[in-house]
Amino acid sequence: MAEADLDVIIRSIAKKQHKVLMDAAKKRHGRLMGLAAKAKDKETRARHKQVARDTLMLAGAAARRLQITAENAADSYARSMKKAAEEMAASKAVEKKAVEKKATKKKKG
């Protein structure tokens, strides 16, 4: 894993967090639907069902935001590593030209 790119690791961690969040939301949804089924009056049943629906909806929205944030962070990291590699290659090329120019001056002089 030492050789793995950090952007891949960020994406895999986000995927795990997404799964954990949705599993927890589904468990809570099931518990609330169970409470709705056991409710004695119509208002309580409707309230539990509405809270269960809202729980799934809000958890889904949070999971999407989490996923998007992780993708943005991973993309940003990948771009910055690519830019750093390009800058390093450019600086090496400039350094190589300077060494060659210096060597050429020594031969002439």
N, C-alpha and C positions, 0 to 999 in steps of 0.2 A: 504494500500500500504506500510505501515511501515514494514509489515512482509514479503513483497516480496523480492526475491533475486535480488541483483543489476545486475547480469548477464542477467536476464530476462528483466529488465528495459532497459539495454543497447541495447539488441536485438530489443525491441519494438520501441525504439527511432530511431534506424537505419532503421527499416522497414518504419517508417513514413517519414524519410528524403529521403529514396530511392523513395518512392511514389511521394513526392513533387518534387524531382528533375526530375523524368521521366515525370510528368505532365507538368512541365514548358518546358521541351524539346519538348514535343509533341505540345504544344501551339506555340512555336517558329517555329517548323517544319511546322505547318499549315499556319502560317503567311508567311513564306518564300515560301511555295508552292503557296499561293495566289498571292504573288508578281510575281512568275514565270508565273502564268497563265495570269497576266495582262501585262507582259513584251511585248514590241513592237518588239524587234528583237531576233533572235535565240541565240546569245551569252549571252545576259542578262538572258534569260530564262534558259539556261544551267547553268549559274553561280549560279542563285538562287536555282535551283534544287540540284546542287552539295553542296551548303552550307547547304541546308535543310538535305540532307543525312548525311553530316559530323556532323551536329549538333546532330542528333539522335545517330550516332555511338559514338561520343565522350561523350555524356551524358550517354549513356549505359556503357561505360568503366568507367567513373567516379563513376557511381552508383554501379558498381560491386566492385570497389576499396573501396568505402565507406562501403559497406556491408561486405566485407572481413575484413577490419580493425575493424569494430564493433564486428564481430564474434571472431576475435583474442583477442580483449580486454575483451569480455565477458568470453571467455574460460580461459584466463589468470587470471581473477578475481576469477572464480569458482575454479581453481586449487589452487590459493593462499589461499582461504578460507578453502578449504579442508585440505591443508597442515597445516594451523594455528590450525584447530580443532584437527588434529592428534597430533601436537606438544603439545597442551594444555592437551590432554588426556594422553600423555606420561609423561609430567611433573607432572600431578596429580598422576599417578601411582608411579613414583619415590618418590614423597613426601609421599604417603601413605606407601610405603615400609620403608622409613626412620622413620616415626612415629611408625610403628609396631616394628622396630628394637630397637628403643629407649625404647618402652614399655617393650619389652622382656628383655632388660638389667636391667631395674628397678626392674622387678620381680626377677631376679636372684640375684641382689645385695642387 
